[in-house]
Amino acid sequence: DPTATPPEWAWWNFDINDVTAGMAEAVRLSREAWVTWEPHWDVKVAGLFRELGVEGDVARLNRIAWYPSYEVWLATRNNDDLESQRRFRERRHYLIEGSGVAVATDRHLSP
């Protein structure tokens, strides 16, 4: 439908300071948090990807998610889902401070 409002896409990339144990824990905590976070916000995580070519003991992860609107994306910045909030807080332990960047856009590529 050419008149349909396109979905809002957002991605967040963040760096993990330990490629082995840190990355595995960050991925585990993310997956567990999404169990309640996705239905709470009506959000769908499309994937969590590791960026290749990053040197040293750092892993760069990129999460891509669909949000029903920009307003929902903004609301998730102050997550009030206590279950996912706890896991996201635990995950912060593995992130390199200041490395997270969140971007929202209504731009998408048609198939």
DSSP file (Angstrom, degrees, kcal/mol; ACC not computed):
  #  RESIDUE AA STRUCTURE BP1 BP2  ACC     N-H-->O    O-->H-N    N-H-->O    O-->H-N    TCO  KAPPA ALPHA  PHI   PSI    X-CA   Y-CA   Z-CA
    1    1 A D    >         0   0    0      0, 0.0     3,-1.5     0, 0.0     0, 0.0   0.000 360.0 360.0 360.0 111.4    0.0    0.0    0.0
    2    2 A P  T 3   +     0   0    0      0, 0.0     0, 0.0     0, 0.0     0, 0.0   0.666 360.0  54.8 -68.1 -14.8    1.8    3.2   -1.2
    3    3 A T  T 3  S+     0   0    0      2,-0.1     2,-0.0     3,-0.0     0, 0.0   0.510  82.7 113.4 -94.5  -4.5   -0.2    5.3    1.3
    4    4 A A  S <  S-     0   0    0     -3,-1.5     0, 0.0     1,-0.1     0, 0.0  -0.355  76.0-111.0 -68.2 145.6    0.7    3.3    4.3
    5    5 A T        -     0   0    0      1,-0.1    -1,-0.1    -2,-0.0    -2,-0.1  -0.630  36.8-120.4 -73.9 127.7    2.9    5.0    7.0
    6    6 A P        -     0   0    0      0, 0.0    -1,-0.1     0, 0.0   101,-0.0  -0.347  30.8-103.0 -67.9 151.7    6.3    3.3    6.9
    7    7 A P        -     0   0    0      0, 0.0     2,-0.5     0, 0.0    62,-0.1  -0.293  33.2-111.0 -68.1 159.6    7.5    1.7   10.2
    8    8 A E  E     -A   67   0A   0     59,-1.8    59,-2.8    96,-0.0     2,-0.4  -0.817  33.7-162.5 -91.0 128.7   10.0    3.5   12.4
    9    9 A W  E     +AB  66 105A   0     96,-2.8    96,-3.1    -2,-0.5     2,-0.4  -0.878  10.4 177.8-110.6 145.3   13.4    1.7   12.4
   10   10 A A  E     -AB  65 104A   0     55,-2.1    55,-2.5    -2,-0.4     2,-0.4  -0.996   8.1-166.7-142.9 148.5   16.0    2.3   15.0
   11   11 A W  E     -AB  64 103A   0     92,-2.2    92,-2.7    -2,-0.4     2,-0.4  -0.967   3.8-164.5-134.2 155.8   19.4    0.9   15.6
   12   12 A W  E     -AB  63 102A   0     51,-2.0    51,-2.7    -2,-0.4     2,-0.4  -0.988   5.7-166.4-137.4 123.3   21.7    1.1   18.5
   13   13 A N  E     +AB  62 101A   0     88,-1.9    88,-2.1    -2,-0.4     2,-0.3  -0.922  13.4 170.4-113.2 144.3   25.3    0.1   18.3
   14   14 A F  E     -A   61   0A   0     47,-2.3    47,-2.9    -2,-0.4     2,-0.4  -0.985  27.6-123.2-148.6 154.1   27.4   -0.4   21.4
   15   15 A D  E     -A   60   0A   0     -2,-0.3    81,-2.6    81,-0.3     2,-0.4  -0.833  14.3-151.8-105.8 137.5   30.9   -1.7   22.2
   16   16 A I  E     -AC  59  95A   0     43,-3.0    43,-2.0    -2,-0.4    79,-0.2  -0.897   9.3-146.5-106.1 134.1   31.6   -4.6   24.5
   17   17 A N  S    S+     0   0    0     77,-1.9     2,-0.4    -2,-0.4    78,-0.1   0.441  86.0  50.1 -85.8   3.0   34.9   -4.6   26.3
   18   18 A D      > -     0   0    0     76,-0.3     5,-1.7     1,-0.1    -1,-0.2  -0.872  65.6-162.2-141.8 106.3   35.5   -8.3   26.4
   19   19 A V  T   5S+     0   0    0     38,-0.7     5,-0.1    -2,-0.4    -1,-0.1   0.820  85.4  37.0 -59.8 -33.9   35.0  -10.2   23.1
   20   20 A T  T  >5S+     0   0    0      3,-0.1     4,-1.7    37,-0.1     5,-0.2   0.931 132.2   9.9 -85.6 -84.7   34.6  -13.6   24.7
   21   21 A A  H  >5S+     0   0    0      1,-0.2     4,-2.3     2,-0.2     5,-0.2   0.891 128.1  54.5 -67.1 -40.6   32.8  -13.6   28.0
   22   22 A G  H  >5S+     0   0    0      1,-0.2     4,-2.4     2,-0.2    -1,-0.2   0.905 109.3  46.4 -62.5 -43.1   31.5  -10.0   27.8
   23   23 A M  H  ><S+     0   0    0     -5,-1.7     4,-2.4     2,-0.2     5,-0.2   0.922 111.8  50.8 -66.6 -43.5   29.9  -10.4   24.4
   24   24 A A  H  X S+     0   0    0     -4,-1.7     4,-2.3     1,-0.2    -2,-0.2   0.908 113.3  45.9 -61.0 -42.3   28.2  -13.7   25.4
   25   25 A E  H  X S+     0   0    0     -4,-2.3     4,-2.8     2,-0.2     5,-0.2   0.912 111.7  50.9 -67.8 -42.8   26.8  -12.2   28.6
   26   26 A A  H  X S+     0   0    0     -4,-2.4     4,-2.0    -5,-0.2    -2,-0.2   0.896 112.6  46.7 -62.1 -40.6   25.6   -9.0   26.8
   27   27 A V  H  X S+     0   0    0     -4,-2.4     4,-2.6     2,-0.2     5,-0.2   0.925 112.8  49.6 -67.3 -44.6   23.8  -11.0   24.1
   28   28 A R  H  X S+     0   0    0     -4,-2.3     4,-2.3    -5,-0.2    -2,-0.2   0.937 112.6  46.4 -59.5 -48.3   22.2  -13.3   26.8
   29   29 A L  H  X S+     0   0    0     -4,-2.8     4,-2.3     1,-0.2    -1,-0.2   0.876 112.1  51.8 -64.0 -37.6   21.0  -10.4   28.8
   30   30 A S  H  X S+     0   0    0     -4,-2.0     4,-2.3    -5,-0.2    -2,-0.2   0.954 110.3  47.5 -62.0 -50.1   19.6   -8.7   25.7
   31   31 A R  H  X S+     0   0    0     -4,-2.6     4,-0.7     1,-0.2    -2,-0.2   0.897 113.4  48.1 -60.8 -41.2   17.7  -11.7   24.6
   32   32 A E  H >X S+     0   0    0     -4,-2.3     3,-0.6    -5,-0.2     4,-0.5   0.892 111.1  50.7 -66.2 -39.2   16.2  -12.2   28.1
   33   33 A A  H >X S+     0   0    0     -4,-2.3     4,-2.3     1,-0.2     3,-1.0   0.875 102.3  60.6 -66.1 -37.3   15.2   -8.6   28.3
   34   34 A W  H 3X S+     0   0    0     -4,-2.3     4,-2.0     1,-0.2    -1,-0.2   0.747  86.5  76.7 -64.8 -22.5   13.5   -8.6   25.0
   35   35 A V  H << S+     0   0    0     -4,-0.7    -1,-0.2    -3,-0.6    -2,-0.2   0.898 115.7  17.3 -56.0 -41.8   11.1  -11.3   26.2
   36   36 A T  H <X S+     0   0    0     -3,-1.0     4,-1.9    -4,-0.5    -2,-0.2   0.754 122.2  61.9 -99.9 -29.1    9.1   -8.7   28.2
   37   37 A W  H  X S+     0   0    0     -4,-2.3     4,-2.0     2,-0.2     6,-0.3   0.915 100.3  53.6 -65.1 -45.3   10.4   -5.5   26.5
   38   38 A E  H  X>S+     0   0    0     -4,-2.0     5,-2.2     1,-0.2     4,-1.2   0.951 114.9  37.6 -58.9 -53.8    9.0   -6.3   23.0
   39   39 A P  H  45S+     0   0    0      0, 0.0    -1,-0.2     0, 0.0    -2,-0.2   0.863 112.9  58.8 -68.6 -31.6    5.4   -7.0   24.0
   40   40 A H  H  <5S+     0   0    0     -4,-1.9    -2,-0.2     1,-0.2    -3,-0.2   0.894 122.1  24.2 -61.0 -40.2    5.5   -4.1   26.6
   41   41 A W  H  <5S-     0   0    0     -4,-2.0    -1,-0.2    -3,-0.2    -3,-0.1   0.425 105.0-118.5-104.8  -2.0    6.3   -1.6   23.9
   42   42 A D  T  <5 +     0   0    0     -4,-1.2     2,-0.3     1,-0.2    -4,-0.1   0.918  67.1 145.4  59.0  44.5    4.9   -3.4   20.8
   43   43 A V      < -     0   0    0     -5,-2.2     2,-0.5    -6,-0.3    -1,-0.2  -0.814  40.8-150.6-111.8 150.1    8.4   -3.4   19.4
   44   44 A K  E     -D   66   0A   0     22,-2.1    22,-3.2    -2,-0.3     2,-0.6  -0.975   9.6-143.4-125.4 118.7   10.1   -6.1   17.3
   45   45 A V  E     -D   65   0A   0     -2,-0.5    20,-0.3    20,-0.3     3,-0.1  -0.698  11.6-168.8 -78.2 121.2   13.8   -6.7   17.4
   46   46 A A  E     -     0   0A   0     18,-2.3     2,-0.3    -2,-0.6    19,-0.2   0.783  59.3 -43.0 -82.3 -28.8   14.9   -7.6   13.9
   47   47 A G  E     -D   64   0A   0     17,-1.6    17,-2.6     2,-0.0     2,-0.5  -0.908  36.3-127.0 172.1 160.6   18.4   -8.7   14.9
   48   48 A L  E     -D   63   0A   0     -2,-0.3     2,-0.4    15,-0.2    15,-0.2  -0.992  36.4-173.6-125.2 119.6   21.5   -8.2   16.9
   49   49 A F  E     -D   62   0A   0     13,-3.1    13,-3.1    -2,-0.5     2,-0.5  -0.882  22.7-134.2-121.8 144.8   24.6   -8.3   14.7
   50   50 A R  E     -D   61   0A   0     -2,-0.4     2,-0.4    11,-0.2    11,-0.2  -0.858  27.1-128.2 -95.9 128.7   28.3   -8.3   15.5
   51   51 A E    >   -     0   0    0      9,-3.3     3,-0.6    -2,-0.5     9,-0.5  -0.614  23.7-137.5 -76.8 129.6   30.3   -5.9   13.3
   52   52 A L  T 3  S+     0   0    0     -2,-0.4     3,-0.1     1,-0.2    -1,-0.0  -0.518  77.9  39.5 -85.5 155.1   33.3   -7.6   11.6
   53   53 A G  T 3  S+     0   0    0      1,-0.3     2,-0.5    -2,-0.2    -1,-0.2   0.500  71.1 138.5  88.8   4.6   36.7   -6.0   11.3
   54   54 A V    <   -     0   0    0     -3,-0.6    -1,-0.3     6,-0.1     2,-0.1  -0.738  46.6-137.2 -83.8 126.8   36.8   -4.4   14.8
   55   55 A E    >   +     0   0    0     -2,-0.5     3,-0.7    -3,-0.1    -1,-0.0  -0.350  52.5   7.7 -85.3 161.3   40.3   -4.9   16.2
   56   56 A G  T 3  S-     0   0    0      1,-0.2    -2,-0.0    -2,-0.1   -37,-0.0  -0.283 114.3 -30.8  77.7-153.9   41.5   -6.0   19.7
   57   57 A D  T 3  S+     0   0    0    -40,-0.1   -38,-0.7   -39,-0.1     2,-0.4   0.085 106.1 103.8 -91.5  22.7   39.4   -7.1   22.6
   58   58 A V    <   -     0   0    0     -3,-0.7     2,-0.5   -40,-0.2   -41,-0.2  -0.869  50.6-164.0-109.1 138.3   36.4   -5.0   21.6
   59   59 A A  E     -A   16   0A   0    -43,-2.0   -43,-3.0    -2,-0.4     2,-0.6  -0.988   9.5-151.1-117.7 128.9   33.2   -6.3   20.0
   60   60 A R  E     -A   15   0A   0     -9,-0.5    -9,-3.3    -2,-0.5     2,-0.4  -0.893  15.3-167.6-100.8 120.9   30.8   -3.9   18.3
   61   61 A L  E     -AD  14  50A   0    -47,-2.9   -47,-2.3    -2,-0.6     2,-0.5  -0.865   6.1-160.9-109.2 142.2   27.2   -5.0   18.4
   62   62 A N  E     -AD  13  49A   0    -13,-3.1   -13,-3.1    -2,-0.4     2,-0.5  -0.986   2.8-163.6-124.6 123.2   24.4   -3.5   16.4
   63   63 A R  E     -AD  12  48A   0    -51,-2.7   -51,-2.0    -2,-0.5     2,-0.4  -0.907   2.9-165.8-106.9 132.3   20.8   -4.0   17.3
   64   64 A I  E     +AD  11  47A   0    -17,-2.6   -18,-2.3    -2,-0.5   -17,-1.6  -0.970  14.9 171.1-117.6 131.9   18.0   -3.2   14.7
   65   65 A A  E     -AD  10  45A   0    -55,-2.5   -55,-2.1    -2,-0.4     2,-0.4  -0.966  29.4-129.0-140.7 153.9   14.4   -3.0   15.9
   66   66 A W  E     -AD   9  44A   0    -22,-3.2   -22,-2.1    -2,-0.3   -57,-0.2  -0.885  22.9-169.1-102.6 133.5   11.0   -1.9   14.5
   67   67 A Y  E     -A    8   0A   0    -59,-2.8   -59,-1.8    -2,-0.4   -24,-0.1  -0.939  27.9-130.4-119.5 143.6    8.9    0.5   16.5
   68   68 A P  S    S-     0   0    0      0, 0.0     2,-0.3     0, 0.0    -1,-0.1   0.749  87.5  -8.6 -66.6 -21.3    5.3    1.4   15.8
   69   69 A S     >  -     0   0    0    -61,-0.1     4,-1.8     1,-0.1     5,-0.1  -0.985  67.4-105.5-164.5 165.5    6.1    5.1   15.9
   70   70 A Y  H  > S+     0   0    0     -2,-0.3     4,-2.6     1,-0.2     5,-0.2   0.864 118.8  59.2 -64.6 -36.5    8.7    7.7   16.7
   71   71 A E  H  > S+     0   0    0      1,-0.2     4,-2.3     2,-0.2    -1,-0.2   0.882 104.4  49.6 -61.6 -38.9    6.8    8.5   19.9
   72   72 A V  H  > S+     0   0    0      2,-0.2     4,-2.1     1,-0.2    -1,-0.2   0.919 108.7  53.0 -66.0 -42.2    7.1    4.9   21.1
   73   73 A W  H  X S+     0   0    0     -4,-1.8     4,-0.6     1,-0.2    -2,-0.2   0.935 110.4  47.7 -57.2 -46.1   10.9    5.0   20.4
   74   74 A L  H >< S+     0   0    0     -4,-2.6     3,-1.3     1,-0.2     4,-0.4   0.916 109.4  53.4 -61.0 -42.6   11.1    8.1   22.5
   75   75 A A  H >< S+     0   0    0     -4,-2.3     3,-1.6     1,-0.3    -1,-0.2   0.848 100.2  61.2 -62.3 -34.0    9.1    6.5   25.3
   76   76 A T  H >< S+     0   0    0     -4,-2.1     3,-0.8     1,-0.3    -1,-0.3   0.687  85.8  75.6 -68.6 -15.6   11.4    3.5   25.4
   77   77 A R  T << S+     0   0    0     -3,-1.3     2,-0.3    -4,-0.6    -1,-0.3   0.793 102.0  42.1 -63.7 -26.0   14.3    5.9   26.3
   78   78 A N  T <  S-     0   0    0     -3,-1.6    -1,-0.3    -4,-0.4    -2,-0.1  -0.588  94.2-161.4-115.7  65.5   12.6    5.9   29.8
   79   79 A N    <   -     0   0    0     -3,-0.8    -3,-0.1    -2,-0.3    -2,-0.0  -0.243  18.4-179.7 -55.6 121.1   11.9    2.2   30.0
   80   80 A D        +     0   0    0     -5,-0.1     2,-1.0    -2,-0.0    -1,-0.2   0.249  49.7 109.2-107.3  11.8    9.2    1.4   32.6
   81   81 A D     >  -     0   0    0      1,-0.2     4,-2.5     2,-0.0     5,-0.2  -0.789  56.1-161.9 -85.5 104.2    9.2   -2.3   32.0
   82   82 A L  H  > S+     0   0    0     -2,-1.0     4,-1.9     1,-0.2    -1,-0.2   0.827  81.6  55.1 -62.5 -36.2   10.9   -3.5   35.2
   83   83 A E  H  > S+     0   0    0      2,-0.2     4,-1.4     1,-0.2    -1,-0.2   0.962 115.9  35.9 -63.1 -52.4   11.9   -6.9   34.0
   84   84 A S  H  > S+     0   0    0      1,-0.2     4,-2.9     2,-0.2     5,-0.3   0.866 111.8  62.2 -70.1 -34.1   13.8   -5.8   31.0
   85   85 A Q  H  X S+     0   0    0     -4,-2.5     4,-2.1     1,-0.2    -1,-0.2   0.903 102.5  50.9 -56.6 -43.0   15.1   -2.7   32.8
   86   86 A R  H  X S+     0   0    0     -4,-1.9     4,-2.0     2,-0.2    -1,-0.2   0.920 112.6  45.2 -62.0 -45.0   16.9   -5.0   35.3
   87   87 A R  H  X S+     0   0    0     -4,-1.4     4,-2.5     2,-0.2    -2,-0.2   0.897 111.6  51.6 -68.9 -39.7   18.6   -7.0   32.5
   88   88 A F  H  X S+     0   0    0     -4,-2.9     4,-1.4     2,-0.2    -1,-0.2   0.887 109.2  51.9 -63.2 -36.8   19.5   -3.9   30.5
   89   89 A R  H  < S+     0   0    0     -4,-2.1     4,-0.5    -5,-0.3     3,-0.2   0.917 110.1  48.2 -64.5 -42.7   21.1   -2.5   33.7
   90   90 A E  H >< S+     0   0    0     -4,-2.0     3,-1.4     1,-0.2     4,-0.3   0.900 107.5  56.7 -61.6 -40.5   23.1   -5.7   34.2
   91   91 A R  H >X S+     0   0    0     -4,-2.5     3,-2.1     1,-0.3     4,-0.6   0.824  91.1  71.5 -62.6 -31.5   24.2   -5.5   30.5
   92   92 A R  G >< S+     0   0    0     -4,-1.4     3,-1.0     1,-0.3    -1,-0.3   0.789  83.5  71.2 -56.0 -27.4   25.6   -2.1   31.1
   93   93 A H  G <4 S+     0   0    0     -3,-1.4    -1,-0.3    -4,-0.5    -2,-0.2   0.810 101.5  44.1 -57.7 -30.4   28.4   -3.7   33.1
   94   94 A Y  G <4 S+     0   0    0     -3,-2.1   -77,-1.9    -4,-0.3   -76,-0.3   0.547  95.2  96.0 -94.6  -9.0   29.8   -5.1   29.8
   95   95 A L  B << S-C   16   0A   0     -3,-1.0     2,-0.6    -4,-0.6   -79,-0.2  -0.536  80.4-115.7 -84.1 147.5   29.5   -2.0   27.7
   96   96 A I    >   -     0   0    0    -81,-2.6     3,-2.2    -2,-0.2   -81,-0.3  -0.729  47.0-103.4 -78.1 124.0   32.3    0.4   27.2
   97   97 A E  T 3  S+     0   0    0     -2,-0.6    -1,-0.1     1,-0.3    -4,-0.0  -0.194 102.1  11.8 -54.6 131.9   31.2    3.6   28.8
   98   98 A G  T 3  S+     0   0    0      1,-0.0    -1,-0.3    -3,-0.0    -2,-0.0   0.485  96.3 108.7  82.6   3.4   30.0    6.2   26.3
   99   99 A S    <   +     0   0    0     -3,-2.2     2,-0.2   -84,-0.2    -2,-0.1   0.681  47.0 102.4 -88.3 -16.6   30.0    3.8   23.3
  100  100 A G        +     0   0    0     -4,-0.3     2,-0.4   -86,-0.1   -86,-0.2  -0.488  44.0 179.4 -75.8 132.3   26.2    3.5   22.9
  101  101 A V  E     -B   13   0A   0    -88,-2.1   -88,-1.9    -2,-0.2     2,-0.4  -0.990   8.0-164.4-131.3 123.1   24.6    5.4   20.0
  102  102 A A  E     -B   12   0A   0     -2,-0.4     2,-0.4   -90,-0.2   -90,-0.2  -0.912   9.2-179.3-109.6 134.1   20.8    5.2   19.4
  103  103 A V  E     -B   11   0A   0    -92,-2.7   -92,-2.2    -2,-0.4     2,-0.4  -0.997   9.1-165.1-134.0 135.1   19.4    6.4   16.0
  104  104 A A  E     +B   10   0A   0     -2,-0.4     2,-0.3   -94,-0.2   -94,-0.2  -0.955  16.4 165.1-119.0 141.6   15.7    6.4   14.9
  105  105 A T  E     -B    9   0A   0    -96,-3.1   -96,-2.8    -2,-0.4    -2,-0.0  -0.993  38.8-149.2-150.1 153.3   14.7    6.9   11.3
  106  106 A D        +     0   0    0     -2,-0.3     2,-0.3   -98,-0.2   -96,-0.1   0.267  70.0 109.9-102.8  10.1   11.6    6.5    9.1
  107  107 A R        +     0   0    0    -98,-0.2     2,-0.3  -101,-0.0   -98,-0.1  -0.669  40.7 159.7 -85.2 136.7   13.8    5.7    6.1
  108  108 A H        -     0   0    0     -2,-0.3     2,-0.5  -100,-0.0    -2,-0.0  -0.985  38.4-113.0-152.2 159.4   13.8    2.2    4.8
  109  109 A L        -     0   0    0     -2,-0.3    -2,-0.0     2,-0.0     0, 0.0  -0.810  29.1-130.4 -96.4 132.5   14.6    0.3    1.6
  110  110 A S              0   0    0     -2,-0.5    -1,-0.0     1,-0.1     0, 0.0  -0.552 360.0 360.0 -77.6 147.1   11.8   -1.3   -0.3
  111  111 A P              0   0    0      0, 0.0    -1,-0.1     0, 0.0    -2,-0.0   0.516 360.0 360.0 -67.5 360.0   12.4   -5.0   -1.3
